[in-house]
Amino acid sequence: MIGTLKAEEASQLQLVEREDVDDEDDLFEAIDKLISAGINAGDVKKLQDAGIYTCNGLMMHTKKNLTGIKGLSEAKVDKICEAAEKIVNFGYITGSDALLKRKSVIRITTGSQALDELLGGGIETSAITEAFGEFRSGKTQLAHTLCVSTQLPTNMRGGNGKVAYIDTEGTFRPDRVIPIAERFGMDPGAVLDNIVYARAYTYEHQYNLLLGLAAKMSEEPFRLLIVDSVIALFRVDFTGRGELAERQQKLAQMLSRLTKIAEEFNVAVYMTNQGTSRNGPVYLFTTSAEQGIVSEFILNFYQLGETRSSALNHTNTVCLLPVIADPGGGVFISDPKKPAGGHVLAHAATIRLMFRKGKGEQRVCKVFDAPNLPEAEAISFDGYYS
């Protein structure tokens, strides 16, 4: 638990400017360096207008996307990419170099000692952390706490950076940030000034807001991007099975953009996700033929990550989700709560956290999936409710 800072310490809490951060130089190369490599300044301006502000970000785009920028021919794109490849290394590196690169990762405290220990120190930069669960399980509250803790100095387990907050559900409350800032001994006004906030109303608006962040992050020291929630607008703007394929494709593009932002600017991406509930009667399958057909049928729905109540008529029987057939001859009932978004979202998130309500005001967080963390739980996040 982080104690309240002394007044003289609090007065020293301030964000450093981008040019004053010595270890930032190797993170990305400004797109302006292409001019010294022989690229026309007008073409560089066209890249910036398209939301590309670093050579690293340029290399994350396909040539097909780049030729889609008005005024850039295939010949120009080839020349630009060739120049960018000489500035940034996007080829093979050794495992030792990869380990050295990992040292630039910052872990931002959540304000809860138990949760920090669960996450190996806090929310990681250069990664996407997804928090999913039912309503009132603590996802948005943690987002508000991270808005403050990210601005702490790195020697106090903060990120010493600014915060970008994209709100798709209208749940951001600046007045909630004030008591959290006071708890950390920080000036609430200064904390709020270092949060850039935008309310998104459509999935297209949400994506355009992400594109606009590149300009800000290339000039100012951002350390956290919050999207609360990532799936809400997609579930509104796309309806019915006929639009699910398009929805998943657009969602994949959005998540790809988040991944690129995290790695390009070494920021932590914290996104919340909604849960789906599966309610329905249980049907016990009696023949292997029934089990096989229904298992394949249900799998198709699960890959879309949606709750669907659909009937399957087979040999005069009816099956309703969410029963899954076991080839061994039995059945099991799946977890009644599952994150929305399907496999597309599951593979995009680096770390997946499942939130649920505990006894009373307790909240429980479980590591659902992570490349370097064991499966474990943290109970009662008293840290970020204070």
Disulfide bonds with the S-S distance in Angstrom:
none
